[in-house]
Amino acid sequence: MNYDVIIIGSGPGGYVTAIRAAQLGLKVAVIERENLGGICLNWGCIPTKSLLKSAQAYEYAVHAADYGVSVSGEVKPDFTAMVKRSRDIADGMSKGIQFLFKKNKVESIFGMGKLAGKNTVEVTESEGKTTKYTAKHIILATGARSRELPNLPIDGKKIIGYRKALTLDKQPESMVVVGSGAIGSEFAYFYQTIGTKVTLVEFMPTAVPNEDEEVAKQLERSFKKMKMNVLTSSSVEKVDTSGDKCKVTIKTKKGEEIIEADIVLSAVGITPNTEGIGLEEMKIVTENGRVKVDEFYRTNVEGVYAIGDIVAGPALAHVASAEGID
């Protein structure tokens, strides 16, 4: 089948681009291998903010008297209910994208998409069936995933990534969060607030190292006031998962120490999803692991564009959306 525009990936870059292109009168298809809305709506921005809101509501209830509100009875967090609320909100948002696609006549094609020649995309469905589609313009918006360190292999049980942190069966008593960027800091705050003993480990001299220095210092003060153990200029050297708890060896400014925790959350950044989408076969130029594009997001191959986390620039949802509209 032939389209004016095919977009691989339905995250904030892909779905916004698709709707805008359809509104301009183009025939559009979006290829998605998992859930409409991508990581941001399903496993990132939206569900994490839901957990943060639950933590904030709990915090307000605990300190209700400070606001002149009297609360009788015990106030305690319901971890399972918080996780369910987060997942329900994410599911609702994904269904919202489905509605918007239908309203704007954007076709959804589910499967793994890859470039397969000039103006051609091949989609492999979960059962293995492959179908080829053509379009004058193809936009790569495949996003990114958790980066994995060699000495911190994610097993999904004791050493986890952000997805598992959103869907744990029960609240851990203790947790080591490795990396204090946006993802690590959000989870550290959420779990510490609801009663998990959190140790936040950051390799750089300050927490949230990509933010303004004053912001970083204030956040660090706030975390310490919560009694969170914040270790900056520190690194996780190894994790022993052989026992009931993880034994985490951390190299700090004062020397090496071992901290025991139920869970280790690896939040050390992201890796662009550039594998298996036909870049090498089409000889599309990459630079520092990301697709190289010009000021109009064109790759070196005519008719192929790239936006979002797979190109240089801030890995932010609204940036991807703006790039798509541009």
C-alpha positions in Angstrom: 0.0 0.0 0.0 1.2 3.5 -0.8 1.2 6.5 1.6 2.3 10.1 1.5 4.0 9.7 4.9 5.1 6.6 6.9 6.3 7.2 10.5 8.2 4.5 12.4 7.4 4.9 16.0 4.3 6.4 17.8 5.8 8.3 20.7 5.5 12.1 21.2 7.5 12.6 18.0 5.7 10.1 15.9 2.1 10.6 16.9 2.2 14.4 16.9 3.8 14.3 13.5 1.2 11.8 12.2 -1.8 13.9 13.3 -0.3 17.1 11.9 0.5 15.5 8.6 -3.0 14.1 8.4 -4.5 17.5 9.2 -2.6 18.9 6.2 -4.3 16.4 4.0 -1.7 13.7 3.6 -2.3 10.0 3.7 -0.4 8.8 6.8 0.5 5.5 8.4 2.3 4.9 11.8 4.2 1.7 12.5 4.4 0.8 16.2 5.9 -2.4 17.6 4.3 -2.1 21.0 1.8 0.5 22.4 0.6 3.7 20.8 2.1 6.7 22.5 5.5 5.1 22.8 7.7 5.1 26.0 6.6 8.6 27.2 2.9 7.8 27.5 3.2 4.1 28.5 6.5 3.8 30.4 7.9 7.3 31.0 6.7 10.8 31.4 3.0 10.1 32.1 3.0 7.0 34.5 6.0 8.4 36.5 4.1 11.7 37.0 1.1 9.7 38.2 3.3 8.0 40.8 4.7 11.4 41.9 1.2 12.7 42.3 0.3 9.8 44.5 3.4 10.4 46.6 2.6 14.1 46.9 -1.0 13.3 48.0 0.3 10.9 50.7 2.8 13.6 51.8 0.1 16.2 52.1 -2.1 13.8 54.1 0.8 13.0 56.5 1.5 16.7 57.0 -2.2 17.8 56.8 -2.0 19.5 60.2 0.6 21.9 58.8 -2.2 23.2 56.4 -4.8 23.4 59.1 -6.5 20.1 58.2 -7.3 17.5 60.8 -7.0 13.9 59.7 -8.2 11.1 62.0 -6.9 7.6 61.7 -3.7 6.2 60.2 -2.5 7.6 56.9 -0.5 5.0 54.9 0.4 4.5 51.3 -1.2 1.7 49.2 1.6 0.8 46.8 -0.5 -1.6 44.8 -3.2 1.0 44.3 -0.7 3.6 43.3 0.8 1.3 40.7 -2.6 0.4 39.3 -3.6 4.1 39.1 -0.4 4.8 37.2 -1.0 1.9 34.7 -4.7 2.9 34.2 -3.7 6.5 33.4 -1.1 5.2 30.9 -3.6 2.9 29.3 -6.1 5.7 29.0 -3.6 8.0 27.3 -2.7 5.3 24.8 -6.3 4.7 24.0 -6.6 8.5 23.5 -3.9 8.3 20.8 -5.9 5.6 19.1 -9.0 7.8 19.1 -7.0 10.7 17.7 -5.6 8.5 14.9 -9.1 7.3 14.0 -10.5 10.9 14.1 -7.7 12.2 11.8 -7.7 9.1 9.5 -4.2 8.0 10.5 -3.6 4.3 9.9 -1.9 2.2 12.7 0.2 -0.7 11.6 1.5 -2.9 14.4 4.9 -4.6 14.0 8.6 -4.0 13.7 9.3 -1.5 10.9 12.6 -1.1 9.0 13.7 0.7 5.9 13.8 -1.8 3.0 14.8 0.2 -0.1 13.9 3.5 -1.7 10.6 4.9 -0.3 9.9 1.4 1.2 9.3 0.2 4.8 9.0 -3.5 5.7 6.9 -4.4 8.7 7.3 -7.7 10.5 4.3 -8.7 12.6 4.6 -10.6 15.9 3.7 -13.9 14.1 6.5 -13.3 11.6 4.5 -12.2 8.6 6.2 -9.4 6.6 4.5 -6.7 4.5 6.0 -3.9 2.5 4.6 -0.4 2.3 5.7 2.6 0.3 5.7 6.4 0.9 7.2 9.5 -0.5 8.4 10.5 2.9 9.5 8.2 5.7 10.1 9.6 9.3 12.2 7.6 11.8 10.9 8.3 15.3 11.9 5.1 17.1 12.9 6.8 20.5 15.2 5.3 23.0 15.5 2.7 25.8 17.3 2.3 29.2 21.1 2.3 28.9 22.7 -0.7 30.5 26.1 -0.6 32.1 28.4 -3.7 31.8 28.9 -3.9 35.6 25.1 -3.4 36.2 23.3 -6.0 34.0 19.5 -5.7 34.4 17.9 -9.0 35.3 14.4 -7.6 35.9 14.3 -9.1 39.4 16.9 -7.5 41.6 18.6 -5.2 39.2 15.8 -3.4 37.3 15.2 -0.6 34.8 12.5 2.1 34.8 9.8 -0.2 33.3 10.0 -2.7 36.2 10.2 0.2 38.7 6.7 1.2 37.5 5.2 -2.3 37.9 6.8 -3.9 41.0 4.5 -6.4 42.7 5.3 -5.1 46.2 7.0 -2.1 47.7 10.7 -2.8 48.5 12.0 -1.9 51.9 15.2 -0.6 50.5 16.5 0.5 47.1 19.7 1.8 45.5 19.0 4.1 42.6 22.0 4.5 40.2 21.9 7.8 38.4 20.2 11.0 39.5 19.0 12.4 36.2 15.3 13.0 35.7 14.4 9.3 35.7 16.5 8.4 38.8 15.5 11.4 40.8 11.8 10.9 40.1 11.9 7.3 41.3 14.1 8.1 44.3 11.6 10.7 45.4 8.6 8.5 44.9 10.0 5.5 46.8 11.6 7.5 49.6 8.3 9.4 50.2 6.2 6.2 50.6 8.7 4.6 53.0 11.3 2.8 51.0 14.9 3.5 52.3 16.6 4.9 49.2 20.3 5.5 48.4 20.8 7.7 45.4 24.2 7.2 43.7 25.5 9.9 41.2 28.9 9.8 39.5 29.0 13.6 39.0 29.6 16.0 41.8 25.9 17.1 42.1 22.5 15.4 41.7 20.6 16.1 38.4 24.0 17.1 36.8 22.4 18.4 33.6 20.3 21.0 35.5 21.2 24.5 36.8 23.7 24.3 39.7 21.4 26.1 42.1 18.5 23.8 41.2 20.8 20.7 41.7 21.9 22.0 45.1 18.3 22.7 46.3 17.1 19.3 45.1 19.9 17.6 46.9 19.1 19.5 50.1 15.4 18.4 49.7 16.4 14.8 49.3 18.6 14.8 52.3 15.9 16.5 54.4 13.7 13.5 53.5 16.5 11.3 55.0 17.4 10.0 51.5 21.0 8.8 51.4 22.6 10.9 48.6 26.0 9.9 47.4 27.5 12.2 44.8 31.0 11.8 43.1 30.3 8.1 43.6 30.0 5.0 41.4 28.6 1.5 41.7 31.5 -0.9 41.2 29.6 -4.2 41.4 26.4 -5.8 42.7 26.3 -9.2 44.3 22.8 -10.6 43.8 23.5 -14.1 45.1 21.8 -13.6 48.5 18.3 -12.5 49.5 19.4 -8.9 49.2 21.7 -7.1 46.8 25.1 -6.2 48.1 26.1 -3.0 46.3 29.7 -2.0 46.3 30.0 1.8 46.0 33.1 3.8 45.5 32.6 7.1 47.3 34.7 10.2 48.1 35.5 8.6 51.4 36.4 5.2 50.1 34.5 2.0 49.3 31.4 1.0 51.1 28.8 -1.9 50.7 25.1 -1.1 51.0 22.5 -3.8 51.1 19.2 -3.3 49.3 16.2 -5.3 48.1 16.3 -3.7 44.6 18.9 -1.8 42.5 17.4 0.6 39.9 19.6 1.4 37.0 18.8 4.9 35.8 22.0 5.8 34.0 20.5 7.4 30.8 19.2 6.1 27.6 20.3 4.5 24.3 18.8 5.4 21.0 16.8 2.7 19.2 18.8 2.7 16.0 19.4 -1.1 15.6 17.3 -3.2 13.2 15.6 -0.3 11.4 17.7 -0.5 8.2 20.2 2.3 8.7 23.2 0.3 7.6 21.5 -1.2 4.6 20.4 2.3 3.4 23.8 3.7 4.3 22.2 6.4 6.5 24.9 8.4 8.2 25.1 8.3 12.0 27.2 10.4 14.4 28.0 9.5 18.0 25.3 6.8 17.9 22.6 9.0 16.6 21.2 9.7 13.1 22.7 12.7 11.5 20.2 15.2 10.1 20.2 18.7 8.7 18.1 21.7 9.9 15.0 20.2 8.3 15.6 16.8 9.9 16.5 15.2 6.6 19.0 12.3 6.6 21.5 11.9 3.8 19.0 9.6 2.0 16.3 11.4 0.0 12.9 11.0 1.5 14.1 9.7 4.9 13.9 12.0 8.0 14.6 11.4 11.7 13.3 13.1 14.8 13.3 12.7 18.6 15.7 10.7 20.8 17.6 9.1 17.8 19.0 12.5 16.7 21.3 14.9 18.5 19.7 17.2 21.0 17.7 17.0 24.3 15.9 13.7 24.8 12.6 15.3 25.7 9.0 14.6 24.6 8.1 18.1 23.7 11.4 18.5 21.7 10.4 15.4 19.6 6.9 16.8 19.1 8.3 20.2 18.0 10.7 18.5 15.6 7.9 16.5 14.0 5.8 19.6 13.5 8.7 21.5 12.0 
